[in-house]
Structures are given as C-alpha cells and as structure tokens.
C-alpha cells in the first residue's frame, strides 16, 4: 500500500454540478480514497482558499505527435488538463500502411507538427506503445481516425465505398478498438473523410454502437449548410444507435450567426427523442486547422500529389480562385469567404522556412511576396507540400457564449502546437473559469467544472474519472477561483495561465505551486 496524500481544507467542487463542500480529499495508489474532514495521511497540501476539482478533460486535442517529443505537455497540464483525447478530425497517425508513412506524415505536418519524431508504427497498438514508452504527464486516449482507415482501404479517391470496402473498413475499426482506441473520429471537410456518404458513417456507427463507443465528428458544414450537417448527425445516431459527439460546435460566417438557436434546437429535439448527441467547444472566435482547408473539396481528390498537380496548373488555380471568391452560400465550408485573406493567419510552417511569416495574415504574406493573396496561398501550399497551419477568424462572441451555456456542451482546446499556435492551446480552461464564470457569470462555478470534467467523461464513456469520488482516478486540480485566468493572446500565444496551483494525475503532482514537476504518471485510457 502506497503513501496517502491529503489535500486539506479546500473547497471541493466535485464535478457533479452539485454545491461545493469544504472538505479534505485523500488519495493513494492512484485513486481518491476518501472525501471528508480531518482525514489522516502521510503528507498533506494546504488547499485553504482554493478549489479542489476533478482534472479537466480535453476532448479534442492535437498533441498526437508532440507527446512523443515533449511528453510533459506543459501547455496542457498547466491549465489543469489531466486527460487528452488524440486522433481527431478523422486524420491522425494510425493506422497507416508502411509504404505511405512518409506521405501521411507530410500531409499531417500542418495539423500535428513534425517535432523531429520518427514514425515507426503502422497500427493503433504500435502508436499507443510509443506513447506509453514516452511516459506522458497526462492520461491519453486515442480515437480511430476515419480518414486513416479509409486511406488504408480506398486510398485518396473521391467515391463511395463498395459493400466489400465498407466491410474492410469496419474490420479495421474493430481492430483499432481492440487495440485501445476509445471511439472513432471523422472530419467531413477533410479528405478522404469528406468523400464518405452518410451510409458509410452509419456503417461505422453500428460497429461503435456494439462497443458502446462514440463517433466524434467535425461536421460537413459549420456555416451555410449547417442544418443539413446537423441533421446528418441526427440520422447517423438514429440509424446506427451510437452516440454522436460534435466537435468544436460553432457557426462560422457573419451571415450564419443568427441561426444559433436553429442549430441548438435540432440537437435538443433529437435528444428529447432519446438520441445521444453531445458536443464540445473552445471559447474563442477564431479556429485553427490546415491551410489546405481553404481549397474546395474537389481540389483534394486523389490525395496530396493530385492536389499539388492541380496547384501547378494555371487553369485549375483559376477555377479554385473562382470557387473561393464566390460570396454566395456554399455547399462546402469556404474559409476564404468568412474573413478574406485578412482574417487568415499563418500559424505554422513545419519545414522551418520563412519564420517571419508566422503570425501574419495571408494578406500581409501576399504583400511581402508581391503577389495576389490567392496566388500567395496557392504557392505557399505548393512549396510546403500542403504542410501549413492557419488561424481563421470567423465567429462571434455572443454565439460562442450561447453554445457554451448548453448543458450538453463540454470544453476542448482543439490546440495545434507547432509554430505560432492559437492561444487556446495554452489558455482554454482558465479562460472559461476566469472569463465565463468569474467575470461574466455565464455559468456557475459548479456547472463550469461539471462541463469540464464529468460531462466530457460521460460523452466519451470514460469510466472512473471526472468526479472527486472515492474509487475514481485521482486526477485533480487545485486552483484559485479569484485569480485563475488565461494569459495567452493571439499576439503572444505561448503564455501559461495563472491561478492553477497544483495538478495531480493518478495521485501524483505533475504541477506543484504552478510549476511542472518531473512526474509523468499518465496512462492510456480506452
């Protein structure tokens, strides 16, 4: 039996949403063993004036490669995150065919970074072994990515899967779940995921329903075709029986901001019918993803090499420009139309070339290059073989807050970690506690903690975490509710937050008095 650590005299906000309790929390051998008064222990931490809560769960993380280069993940742990979910948007690191590793690594460099990591795995099991050997500070879960599975069976082709191909993909999903995946993700604006029809998603959903695992979805549209996109998620949930979790729920583009209640209403009517739909969200008006997402979907047909060939062809570039500059409603998420090149910021160029462009808008980069913004974007993608990340301003604070107020929405960072990252990678959770709770009173402290912890665990089916309760994993955060705040900005995005004093993973202090320790007790969660 190990030593007992007592967090003494804090205000316990236990993750249920119920009232706070002044109490001690005792942890031993990785678990909470008691919550009460005058608890005995071998060591104690005075938590008077602080909240003791469950560790925060980041249900949409892009630390898949970074964890192998910097397993401490201080940008996450120091904001109170004790569990990260990798494998997002249907495009991640495993499974991957060995001959395609280099090409897939290059394709994902803008999203996941490079960090000098050698990819020596092919399966989900092989990747998770590498993560375990790295000894991460937080716990880690991994979603089987739809696009990676589709690439293994169909390659990058823009077509429907045959019955035989669908069965082969279902088999790969079952294998990934058996190897430790906690569910499946898809990104229906990203190739090759975007080439799947609804029937393919339903087929995957049936496998997930058998295993009681979620389908985690970046929808086909977060803008003009929002209604059709949300209704597709309702159909998948209804026809497959699986839970559907909508990633980074938002409404992009000024013309769509007034439709927020329409969007929320579709989800809540489906919930009233007994379907399990949930969502997550980050508390910012800008997103971040691959710069290649600005291109129309047809430009990606056939994979990266085919896209690069199109970018070399003047007539095809003209066709892309025409589609991207169309101001009317689009049947695809047209990032360019939401903000123009002024609102699209270069966040990462993993090759290391042109570091002076990081943090500059595409309009500024175009001026520096002496080019039209469209041509500058096309050339940048061509020169970097699609390996570029962007930040895109497209949302509205009032809409973001309206979405966050819903009880079925939990938080996430969606944080890309290369180059000059979005500030959400460093500040999401303290921003919610400081801005939404203390300053704006958007939700109570108890409700915010529930959304950051047990609601996230419930949406993903994670058992034994998300509450301060005997028998639960001792993933805990000690923070000062009067000072907790984000410090990261778009101008200075890599600033750690304030007010997070201690963070425990499996009962071990990974942050003590606001600073990282050497402990790396994270485990794989499935």
N, C-alpha and C positions, 0 to 999 in steps of 0.2 A: 504494500500500500504506500502510495506516494505522500508527499507533504501537502498540507492543506493551506491554501492562501485565502484569507478573508478580506473582501472589500468592505470596509467598515463605515457605517454611518452615512451612506449616500441615500439619494432619493431614487428608488428603484422604479423605473418605467419599464414594465416587463414585456412589452410587445403585444399584449392582448388588446390594447386600446383602453383598458380599464384605468381607474385612478391610481396615482403614484402612491408608493409606500416607503416610509422611512425604515430602512432595514439593512442588515448585513447580508452579503452574498458569499458563500463558501464554495470554493472549487478545489477539486482533487482528481488526479488521474484523467484530466481532460474534460471532466464534466462538472456541472453545477451539482453540488451535493446537498445544499441547504440554503433557504432564504428565511431569515428570521432575525432575532435580537440576541445580542451578546453571544454570538457564535464563537466557538473556540477554534484556534488554528495555530499552525507553526509560524506563520508570517501574516502580516496584515498591511493593508494600504488604507490610509485615512481618506475617505471619499466625501467628507462633510462639505456641503456647498456644491456638490457635483451630482449629476445624473449618472446612474448605472443602468445601461440598456443592453439589449442584445446587440451583437455585432451586425453591421449593415451588410446587406446582400446586393451586389451589383449584378443585376440580371442581364446586362448587355455590355460585355467587356471585349476589348480587342487586344488583350495582353498575351495572346496565344504564343507569340514569338519572343516578346520582351521578357516573359517569365523565365526563359532559358538563358537569357543574357544577364538579367538582374532579378533573381528570384525573390528578393526582398520586396519588390514593387512598392517602394515608399510612397509614391504619388497616390496610391490607392489606400494602403494601410493607414497612412497618417490622416486620412479623412474618415477613418472608422470602418472601412470595408474589411470584412473578415472572410468573405466568400465571393469569388468572381466566377461568372459563367462565360466560358470561351466558346468558340465555334459558331459565331453569329453570322447572320445575313446569308446563310447558305454557302458561304465561300470562306473556307478555312483550310487548315493544314493537313487533314487526314479524313478519309482515306485518299491516297494518291498513288497512281502507278509509278513504279520506279523510273521508267524512261521519261515520265512527264514531270518529275520533281522540279527540275531547274526552271522549266517554263511556268509551272504553277507558282513557284516561289517568286518569280519575277512579276507575275500577274498580281500577286497579293502584296507586293512590297509597299505600294502606296497606302494600303489599308492597315497592314500588320507591322510594317517596318522590316528591316533586314537584320540589323544589330550584329552582323557577323556570325549568325547562327548557321551551322551546318545541318541541313535536313537529312537525317539518316533513317527515317521511318517511312513506312508505307501504310500501316494500319492505324486505327484509333488506339489499339492496345500499345503499339510501338511508341506513338506520340505520348500517351499518358505515362509510359515508363520513363521517358525522358523528363517529363515534368516532375515525376516523383523523385528521380535521381537529382534533379536540381534543388530539391528541398525548398519549396516556396514558403514565404511567410504566411500568406492567407491560404485558406482552403480553395480548391479549384474544382469546377465542374465543366464538362465539355458536351456541347450539342453536336450531333452528327450533321454535317452540312449537306443540304440537298444538292447544291451545285457540284460539290466534290464527288458525291455519289453519281450524279448524272454524267459528269465528265468521265468517270470510270467506265460507264456503260455506253453512252451515246457520243462522247466527245463534246465538241462545242457547237453541234448542229442545231439550227433553228427549225425544229419539227417536233411533232408529237411522238411520244414513245409508243412502240408496239406493245401488245399484250406480253410478249416474251421479255421485252426490255423492261417493262414495268415490274414484272416478277423478279427479274435480276436485280433491279434497284431495291425492291422490297427485301430481298435476301441480304443485300449489303447493309441495309438499315438494321435488320435483325442482328446481323453480325456486330455492327457498331454498338448497339445497345448491350449485347452480351459482353463486349469488351470494355464497357464502362461509360458509354455515352448516357446522358441524363434525359435525352429527348432529341428532337430534330429541329434545325433551323432552315429557313429559306429566305431568300431576298429576291422578291419578284420584280425588281428593277434591274437586277444584275444578271449578266449571262454566266452560265447557261440556265440558271433558275427561271429566268423570265420566259423561256421557251416552253415551259410546262403549262398544260391546261389544268383546269380545276379538277378534272377526273384524276390526274396524276397526284394532285395534293390529297384528294380523298383516299386514294390507294395507300399513300404513306400514312395518312391519319388512321386508317384501320389497323395497321401494324402498331402504331403508337397507342391506340386505344387498348389493344391486347396487353400491352406492357404498362398501361396507366402512366404514360409519359406525354408531355406536351409537344405540340407543334408551335414553334416560335417564329413569327412571320413579320418581315419587312414587306408591307403590302404593295400591290401593283401600283397604287397611286396614293399619295398623301396630299393631293391637290385637286385638280379639276375632276378626276374620276373617283373621288373619294367614296361616293355612295356605292358604286359598283364594286370597289375594292373591299369595303367593309361587308357588303352583302355576300361577297365571295367567301369571306372568313366565316360568316354565319352558316353558309351552305356546307363548307368543309366540316365544321363542328357538328352540324346536324346529320350529315350523311355518313360520317366516319365514326362518330362517337368519342373522338378525342377532345381534350382541352386545347383551345387555341389561345395563344398569348401574342398580342400585337406589340411589336417592337416600336419603341420611341414614337408613341402616338402623337400625331401633330396635324396641323393644317397649314400647308405652305402656299404662299402667294396671296397678296392682299385681297384679291377677288374672292378668296375662299374663306377668309377669316370669319365671316358672318354665318358660316354653316356649322359652327362647332356643336350647337345643340342638336342639329340634324344628325351629325355623326354619333354623338353620345347616345342619342335616342335609339339608333339602330342597334347598338350593342346592348343597351339596357332592356330593350324589348326581347332580344334573344335570351338574355339572362333570365328574364321573367318566364320564358318558355322552358327553362331548365337546362339551357346550354351553358357550358363552362367557358366563358370568354373573359380574359383579363388583359392588362396592358401595362407597359412601363413607359417612362418619360424622363427626359432630362430638363432642368429648369433654366433653359436658355432659348434665345430667339434665333440662334444660328445652329446649323448642323455641321457635320464633317464626314466626308467619305472620299471615295476615289474620284479624281478629276475626270476620269473616263465616263462617269455617270452623266456628264453634260451632253454626251453624244446620243443621238436617237438609237433605240434598241436594235434596229436593223444593221447599224454600223458594227455591231459586235458578232454578227452571225459567223460561225466558223472558227471562233477563237481569236486569240491575240494576234497571230500572224496575219489572219484575214483582215482584222481591223487595221493593222499597220499598213497593209497594202492599200486599203481604201484611203488612209490618210496621205498616202503618197500620190494619189490620183486627183488631179485638179477638178475634174468634173464631179467626182464624188464628194470632194470637200465643199463644192458649191451647193450640192444637194443637202449636205449636213447643215451648212450655214442657213439655208432657206428654212429647214425644219426648226432649227434652234431659234431663229429670229421671228417666227410666226407668233404674233401677240394673242391669237385666239386660243380658246380652250384646246388642250392637247389630250390625246389618248395615251400619253406617257408623261412621266414626271420631268418636265422641261425646266431644269435648274436655271438655265440662262434667262428664261422669261421671268423668273421670280424677282431677280435683282439686277440682271445685267452683269457685265464684267466688273463693275464697281463693287458688287456685293459678293464676289467670289474671290477668296483669299488663298494664296498658295501656302499650304501648311507643311508639306514635306516633299522633298526630292531625295529619295533614299540613296541615289548614286553619289550624293555629296556635291554635285556640280551646282554652281550658281547659288550658294547660300545667301547671297544678297537679295534673292527674290523671296525668301521665306518671310511671311507676314505682309507681303504686298498683294494688292488686288491684281487680277488679270489685266485690268485697265492700266495699272501702273507698269506691270511687266511688259505689256504691249508697247507703251511709250518708250521704255528703256530699250526695247528691241527694235523700235522704229517700224512697228507692224500694226495692222488691224487686229483688234482683240481676238476675233475668231481665228485668224491665221496664227497668232501667237499661241493660243490654246492648242490648236492642231499640231503645231510644230513642237510644242513642249511635250505633248503626249507621244509624238513620233520619236523625238530624241531620247526620251526616257523610257521608251517601250511600255507606255501606259503606267509606269510606276510613279505616280504623283498623287498626293492627297490634297484636298481642298477643305476650306471652311466656307459655308454658304449661308448668307443671311436671308431668311425667307419667312419668319414667323412673327407673332405679335404677343407681347407680354400678357395681355388680358386673356387671350386664348390659351396660352400655356398655363396660366393660373386656373382657368376654368377646368381644364382637363385634369390638372393635379388634384383638384378638390374632390374628384370622384373616388369613392372608397375602394374601387377595384383596380386603381392605378398605383403601381409602386414606382420607385425611382430606379434610375440606371445612369451610368456615366456615358456609355457609348464612346469611350475615350480612346482615340487614336494616339499613339505615344511617340511616334517619330517626329523629327524636325521641330517645328514650332507648333505645338499641339493646341487644340481647343482647350480653353480653361476648365471645361467640365472634367477633364482627366484628373485635375488636382482639387477641384472645389465643389463638386455637385452636392455632396451630403451636408457639409457645413453650410452651404448656401441655402439649402432648404430649411435647416434648423435656425439659421440666423435671419434670413430674409422672410421666408414664408411663415414661420412660426413667431419669432420674437418681434420682428418689425411690422409685418402686415397682418398677423393674426388670421391668416388664410385657413389654417387648421390648427387644432390644439397640439401641444407637445406630445400628448399621449397618442393622438391619431397619426401624427407625423412618424413617430417611432414605429407604430404598427405597420405603416405603409413601407417603411424602410427595412422591415425585418420579417415579421410573420406573414404579412400579405405576400411578400416576394417568395417566401418558403412555400406557402400554400399554392401559389400559381404554378410552381415548378415541381411540387410534390416532394420537396426536401423534408425528410422526417428528422426529428431530433435536433432541429436548430430553429432560430428565430424567436425564441422566448427565453426569459430568465426563469427557469423552472428546474427543479431537481430532476436529474436524469438527462437533461439536454446538454449538448456540447457547450463547453464554456468559452464560447465566442462572445466577447463582451466589450463594450465601450464605456469609458468614463469621461464625461465632458462637462464643461461649464456652460449651462444654458444662457448665462448672461453675457458671455463673450464669444461663443462659438460663431465662426464666420468664415466665409471664403475670402481669399486674398488674390487668387489668380484672376487675371483680366485678359482680354484679347491682346492687349499691348505687352503684358508680362504674364504669360500663361503658366509658367512653371513655378509658381509661388505656392508653398504649402499653406494650408489653412491654419487658423488659430482656434484655441478652445478645446481641442481634442487632447486630453491629458494622457490617458492610458488606453491601450488596445490589447486585448487578450485573444489569442487563437488557441483553442484546445487547452485553455487554462494557463498558457504561457504568455508572459508580457512581451509582445513584439514592438510595442511603443510604451515607453516609460517616461513620464514627465515631458511629453511632447517630442521625444527623440527616439529614433529607431534603436532597438537592441540588436543583438546578434542572433536571437532566436528565430528559427524558421520551422515551425511545427505544422505547417499546412499539410492537408491530405487531399486525396481525390474523393469527391463526393459524387455519388451516382443515384 
